[in-house]
Amino acid sequence: MVASATDFPLSPKEEIVLGAVAASTRGRQKVHGYPLAQEIAALRPRHFSMNYATLYRALNRLEEKGFLTSVVAKPGAHPGRSRRSYGVSADGRKVLRKSEVAVKRDDEGTLYIEF
């Protein structure tokens, strides 16, 4: 069970997105939204789902709250919209330590949710 809004600064979806960014950036500085969306779609338990709009709103809110940092790729480096890469800030790591939900990797490298 996720802590109440008065005790914990994140919604359940924000908590999962922040945990997924943290798990996805291990060994890397930042992660792009699209691969993150693919990993979240494959999260176990499989009954959890999140569409792209929800994911990007959560990423934006987490950045506004100071729990994520992001960097935009140089203009023209990628076709189409500019690519933004996300990483967990020091405040984000503090919040994750207090979280009752953890996003982890199994031995095969697949993300899963632990309550």
TANORMO-V741362 format. One record per residue. N is the residue number from 1. RES is the residue in one letter. NEAR is the number of other C-alpha atoms within 12 Angstrom. D_CENTER is the distance of its C-alpha to the mean C-alpha in whole Angstrom. Layout:
{{N	RES	NEAR	D_CENTER} {N	RES	NEAR	D_CENTER}}
This chain:
{{1	M	14	19} {2	V	23	16} {3	A	18	18} {4	S	13	20} {5	A	13	19} {6	T	9	21} {7	D	13	20} {8	F	21	17} {9	P	26	15} {10	L	32	12} {11	S	26	12} {12	P	26	12} {13	K	29	9} {14	E	37	7} {15	E	40	8} {16	I	43	6} {17	V	52	3} {18	L	48	4} {19	G	45	5} {20	A	46	4} {21	V	48	3} {22	A	36	7} {23	A	34	8} {24	S	35	8} {25	T	27	9} {26	R	17	12} {27	G	11	15} {28	R	15	14} {29	Q	20	13} {30	K	28	11} {31	V	34	9} {32	H	29	10} {33	G	34	9} {34	Y	22	11} {35	P	22	11} {36	L	35	7} {37	A	28	9} {38	Q	23	12} {39	E	35	10} {40	I	37	8} {41	A	26	12} {42	A	23	13} {43	L	30	12} {44	R	23	15} {45	P	16	16} {46	R	15	17} {47	H	12	18} {48	F	18	14} {49	S	21	13} {50	M	25	12} {51	N	19	13} {52	Y	20	12} {53	A	14	14} {54	T	19	12} {55	L	31	8} {56	Y	25	10} {57	R	19	11} {58	A	32	8} {59	L	41	7} {60	N	24	10} {61	R	23	11} {62	L	34	9} {63	E	28	10} {64	E	17	14} {65	K	21	13} {66	G	24	13} {67	F	32	10} {68	L	38	8} {69	T	31	11} {70	S	25	12} {71	V	20	15} {72	V	20	17} {73	A	19	19} {74	K	13	22} {75	P	13	24} {76	G	11	26} {77	A	12	24} {78	H	12	22} {79	P	10	24} {80	G	9	23} {81	R	12	20} {82	S	16	19} {83	R	22	16} {84	R	27	13} {85	S	29	11} {86	Y	38	8} {87	G	37	8} {88	V	36	8} {89	S	26	12} {90	A	16	14} {91	D	21	14} {92	G	32	10} {93	R	24	12} {94	K	19	15} {95	V	31	13} {96	L	32	11} {97	R	18	15} {98	K	19	16} {99	S	29	13} {100	E	23	15} {101	V	28	12} {102	A	32	11} {103	V	35	9} {104	K	30	12} {105	R	25	13} {106	D	14	17} {107	D	8	20} {108	E	8	20} {109	G	15	16} {110	T	23	15} {111	L	31	11} {112	Y	30	13} {113	I	31	12} {114	E	21	15} {115	F	17	16}}
